Amino acid sequence: MVKGTVAPVAPRKPRNDAEAICEAVSRPTRRFVPVKSAERQAALPDHKARDFLARRRTQTATAIHAHLSEFGIVVAKGIPNLDRLLDAACDVPEAARPALDLLAGQLRDLEKRIDAATARVTAAQKVDPLARRRATIPGLGPIASSAFAGHARRRRQDLSCTKTEAGPLRWGRSSWTNLS
């Protein structure tokens, strides 16, 4: 079932929740979340791990920026400037060097891990027909197309538009992302 469609019954007790769920399931208009295939679910942890590592890389680069700015060393922000940032770290006093070397080592390790996760996602995207089709959309690369394909529902359960008896077409909420 869609998570937001069952409101909890106050006070929270398992019996009350079970009754609410049973009553909600019995309604004829209730929508259910489709089950994803094991292959689709297996592709998502690589995306989540890569995203986590990218956030950690940003945090580590920000920490190095902050430490170097305390010594008056300022380099333009951004991932493309990381090499210049690490080169500028050579001009700090010896007492600060161990901490900055630790952060620089962690930054290099994160870069390697992100590259490995990116390679896995790109390889998986090349063998997935839905992800390859979505990669043809302008602006979507292998990472985004693979992520969209991993979150996609089956087409039969999510039509992009339907014609109602009133006449006009009614577009579904995922008509753009669920291209087939």
C-alpha positions as a LaTeX table, in Angstrom:
\begin{tabular}{lrrr}
\hline
Residue & $x$ (\AA) & $y$ (\AA) & $z$ (\AA) \\
\hline
Met1 & 0.00 & 0.00 & 0.00 \\
Val2 & 1.09 & 3.58 & $-0.51$ \\
Lys3 & 2.62 & 4.73 & 2.77 \\
Gly4 & 0.67 & 7.97 & 3.18 \\
Thr5 & $-2.78$ & 6.51 & 2.53 \\
Val6 & $-3.19$ & 4.80 & 5.90 \\
Ala7 & $-3.43$ & 7.27 & 8.76 \\
Pro8 & $-2.36$ & 5.95 & 12.17 \\
Val9 & $-5.07$ & 5.52 & 14.77 \\
Ala10 & $-4.40$ & 7.35 & 18.05 \\
Pro11 & $-3.27$ & 6.11 & 20.52 \\
Arg12 & $-0.67$ & 3.96 & 18.73 \\
Lys13 & $-1.31$ & 0.34 & 19.46 \\
Pro14 & $-0.50$ & $-2.58$ & 17.15 \\
Arg15 & $-4.09$ & $-3.80$ & 17.29 \\
Asn16 & $-5.45$ & $-0.41$ & 16.22 \\
Asp17 & $-2.93$ & $-0.20$ & 13.39 \\
Ala18 & $-3.83$ & $-3.69$ & 12.20 \\
Glu19 & $-7.52$ & $-2.80$ & 12.18 \\
Ala20 & $-6.85$ & 0.38 & 10.21 \\
Ile21 & $-4.77$ & $-1.49$ & 7.64 \\
Cys22 & $-7.37$ & $-4.25$ & 7.24 \\
Glu23 & $-10.11$ & $-1.67$ & 6.80 \\
Ala24 & $-8.04$ & 0.32 & 4.30 \\
Val25 & $-7.14$ & $-2.76$ & 2.24 \\
Ser26 & $-10.79$ & $-3.71$ & 1.91 \\
Arg27 & $-11.68$ & $-0.43$ & 0.16 \\
Pro28 & $-12.17$ & $-0.92$ & $-3.59$ \\
Thr29 & $-10.38$ & 2.31 & $-4.55$ \\
Arg30 & $-7.20$ & 1.55 & $-2.61$ \\
Arg31 & $-3.94$ & 1.75 & $-4.59$ \\
Phe32 & $-1.14$ & $-0.70$ & $-3.91$ \\
Val33 & 2.58 & $-0.25$ & $-4.44$ \\
Pro34 & 3.77 & $-2.67$ & $-7.14$ \\
Val35 & 6.46 & $-5.16$ & $-6.25$ \\
Lys36 & 9.82 & $-4.46$ & $-7.87$ \\
Ser37 & 11.84 & $-7.25$ & $-9.38$ \\
Ala38 & 14.94 & $-8.44$ & $-7.55$ \\
Glu39 & 17.14 & $-7.04$ & $-10.34$ \\
Arg40 & 15.62 & $-3.56$ & $-9.97$ \\
Gln41 & 16.05 & $-3.63$ & $-6.19$ \\
Ala42 & 19.63 & $-4.90$ & $-6.49$ \\
Ala43 & 20.59 & $-1.89$ & $-8.64$ \\
Leu44 & 19.54 & 0.71 & $-6.07$ \\
Pro45 & 22.14 & 0.11 & $-3.30$ \\
Asp46 & 24.96 & 1.09 & $-5.66$ \\
His47 & 23.20 & 4.40 & $-6.33$ \\
Lys48 & 22.64 & 5.03 & $-2.63$ \\
Ala49 & 26.21 & 4.10 & $-1.72$ \\
Arg50 & 27.58 & 6.36 & $-4.45$ \\
Asp51 & 25.40 & 9.23 & $-3.25$ \\
Phe52 & 26.57 & 8.69 & 0.34 \\
Leu53 & 30.22 & 8.66 & $-0.72$ \\
Ala54 & 29.75 & 11.85 & $-2.77$ \\
Arg55 & 28.26 & 13.60 & 0.27 \\
Arg56 & 31.19 & 12.43 & 2.41 \\
Arg57 & 33.63 & 13.72 & $-0.23$ \\
Thr58 & 31.95 & 17.14 & $-0.10$ \\
Gln59 & 32.12 & 17.16 & 3.71 \\
Thr60 & 35.80 & 16.24 & 3.69 \\
Ala61 & 36.65 & 18.87 & 1.06 \\
Thr62 & 34.76 & 21.48 & 3.07 \\
Ala63 & 36.72 & 20.53 & 6.20 \\
Ile64 & 40.02 & 20.88 & 4.35 \\
His65 & 38.87 & 24.25 & 2.96 \\
Ala66 & 38.01 & 25.42 & 6.48 \\
His67 & 41.34 & 24.29 & 7.96 \\
Leu68 & 43.36 & 25.89 & 5.16 \\
Ser69 & 41.41 & 29.15 & 5.36 \\
Glu70 & 42.51 & 29.40 & 9.02 \\
Phe71 & 46.06 & 29.73 & 7.66 \\
Gly72 & 45.05 & 32.23 & 4.96 \\
Ile73 & 45.15 & 29.68 & 2.12 \\
Val74 & 42.05 & 30.06 & $-0.03$ \\
Val75 & 41.30 & 28.01 & $-3.15$ \\
Ala76 & 38.14 & 28.14 & $-5.25$ \\
Lys77 & 35.47 & 25.75 & $-4.01$ \\
Gly78 & 34.26 & 22.78 & $-5.98$ \\
Ile79 & 35.23 & 19.23 & $-6.80$ \\
Pro80 & 37.27 & 20.27 & $-9.91$ \\
Asn81 & 39.59 & 22.28 & $-7.63$ \\
Leu82 & 40.45 & 19.44 & $-5.23$ \\
Asp83 & 43.92 & 18.91 & $-6.68$ \\
Arg84 & 44.76 & 22.60 & $-6.28$ \\
Leu85 & 43.42 & 22.44 & $-2.74$ \\
Leu86 & 45.63 & 19.48 & $-1.82$ \\
Asp87 & 48.66 & 21.13 & $-3.46$ \\
Ala88 & 48.06 & 24.26 & $-1.38$ \\
Ala89 & 48.01 & 22.15 & 1.80 \\
Cys90 & 51.82 & 21.81 & 1.53 \\
Asp91 & 52.23 & 25.39 & 2.79 \\
Val92 & 50.79 & 24.79 & 6.29 \\
Pro93 & 52.85 & 24.58 & 9.48 \\
Glu94 & 54.20 & 21.16 & 10.51 \\
Ala95 & 51.86 & 20.94 & 13.52 \\
Ala96 & 48.79 & 21.02 & 11.25 \\
Arg97 & 50.16 & 18.62 & 8.66 \\
Pro98 & 49.08 & 15.26 & 10.27 \\
Ala99 & 45.42 & 16.28 & 10.44 \\
Leu100 & 45.42 & 17.61 & 6.88 \\
Asp101 & 47.23 & 14.50 & 5.62 \\
Leu102 & 44.57 & 12.36 & 7.27 \\
Leu103 & 41.80 & 14.32 & 5.56 \\
Ala104 & 43.65 & 14.29 & 2.21 \\
Gly105 & 44.06 & 10.50 & 2.44 \\
Gln106 & 40.38 & 10.10 & 3.20 \\
Leu107 & 39.55 & 12.33 & 0.23 \\
Arg108 & 41.68 & 10.22 & $-2.15$ \\
Asp109 & 40.10 & 7.02 & $-0.80$ \\
Leu110 & 36.61 & 8.45 & $-1.31$ \\
Glu111 & 37.50 & 9.39 & $-4.90$ \\
Lys112 & 38.57 & 5.80 & $-5.63$ \\
Arg113 & 35.41 & 4.38 & $-4.09$ \\
Ile114 & 33.17 & 6.81 & $-5.97$ \\
Asp115 & 34.90 & 5.89 & $-9.23$ \\
Ala116 & 34.37 & 2.17 & $-8.48$ \\
Ala117 & 30.67 & 2.71 & $-7.69$ \\
Thr118 & 30.27 & 4.83 & $-10.83$ \\
Ala119 & 31.85 & 2.07 & $-12.92$ \\
Arg120 & 29.45 & $-0.52$ & $-11.45$ \\
Val121 & 26.41 & 1.69 & $-12.09$ \\
Thr122 & 27.55 & 2.45 & $-15.65$ \\
Ala123 & 28.15 & $-1.25$ & $-16.36$ \\
Ala124 & 24.70 & $-2.13$ & $-15.01$ \\
Gln125 & 23.13 & 0.62 & $-17.10$ \\
Lys126 & 24.64 & $-0.79$ & $-20.29$ \\
Val127 & 22.91 & $-4.17$ & $-19.85$ \\
Asp128 & 19.53 & $-2.81$ & $-18.67$ \\
Pro129 & 17.27 & $-2.10$ & $-21.68$ \\
Leu130 & 15.01 & 0.32 & $-19.77$ \\
Ala131 & 18.00 & 2.33 & $-18.50$ \\
Arg132 & 19.50 & 2.42 & $-22.00$ \\
Arg133 & 16.21 & 3.77 & $-23.40$ \\
Arg134 & 16.06 & 6.43 & $-20.72$ \\
Ala135 & 19.64 & 7.46 & $-21.44$ \\
Thr136 & 18.43 & 8.69 & $-24.84$ \\
Ile137 & 16.51 & 11.49 & $-23.09$ \\
Pro138 & 18.53 & 14.72 & $-23.43$ \\
Gly139 & 20.28 & 15.54 & $-20.18$ \\
Leu140 & 20.14 & 12.05 & $-18.69$ \\
Gly141 & 23.43 & 10.22 & $-18.41$ \\
Pro142 & 24.10 & 6.67 & $-17.27$ \\
Ile143 & 23.75 & 7.45 & $-13.57$ \\
Ala144 & 20.38 & 9.24 & $-13.79$ \\
Ser145 & 18.92 & 6.86 & $-16.35$ \\
Ser146 & 19.90 & 3.87 & $-14.24$ \\
Ala147 & 18.41 & 5.47 & $-11.12$ \\
Phe148 & 15.15 & 6.24 & $-12.93$ \\
Ala149 & 15.01 & 2.69 & $-14.23$ \\
Gly150 & 15.63 & 1.30 & $-10.73$ \\
His151 & 12.69 & 3.22 & $-9.31$ \\
Ala152 & 10.36 & 2.51 & $-12.23$ \\
Arg153 & 7.16 & 0.62 & $-11.80$ \\
Arg154 & 5.76 & $-1.82$ & $-14.27$ \\
Arg155 & 4.11 & $-0.11$ & $-17.20$ \\
Arg156 & 0.82 & $-1.95$ & $-16.94$ \\
Gln157 & 0.22 & $-0.61$ & $-13.43$ \\
Asp158 & 1.22 & 2.97 & $-14.23$ \\
Leu159 & $-0.11$ & 4.22 & $-17.55$ \\
Ser160 & 1.24 & 7.60 & $-18.55$ \\
Cys161 & $-2.19$ & 8.93 & $-19.41$ \\
Thr162 & $-5.72$ & 7.64 & $-19.41$ \\
Lys163 & $-8.85$ & 8.77 & $-21.19$ \\
Thr164 & $-11.74$ & 9.32 & $-18.82$ \\
Glu165 & $-15.41$ & 9.11 & $-19.67$ \\
Ala166 & $-15.59$ & 12.90 & $-19.42$ \\
Gly167 & $-13.37$ & 13.08 & $-22.48$ \\
Pro168 & $-10.00$ & 14.80 & $-21.90$ \\
Leu169 & $-6.79$ & 12.95 & $-21.22$ \\
Arg170 & $-5.71$ & 12.79 & $-17.60$ \\
Trp171 & $-1.94$ & 12.58 & $-17.10$ \\
Gly172 & $-0.55$ & 10.38 & $-14.35$ \\
Arg173 & 1.93 & 11.77 & $-11.84$ \\
Ser174 & 4.81 & 9.85 & $-13.36$ \\
Ser175 & 4.05 & 10.34 & $-17.01$ \\
Trp176 & 7.47 & 11.89 & $-17.67$ \\
Thr177 & 9.70 & 9.61 & $-15.60$ \\
Asn178 & 8.03 & 6.32 & $-16.48$ \\
Leu179 & 8.77 & 6.38 & $-20.18$ \\
Ser180 & 8.85 & 2.98 & $-21.82$ \\
\hline
\end{tabular}
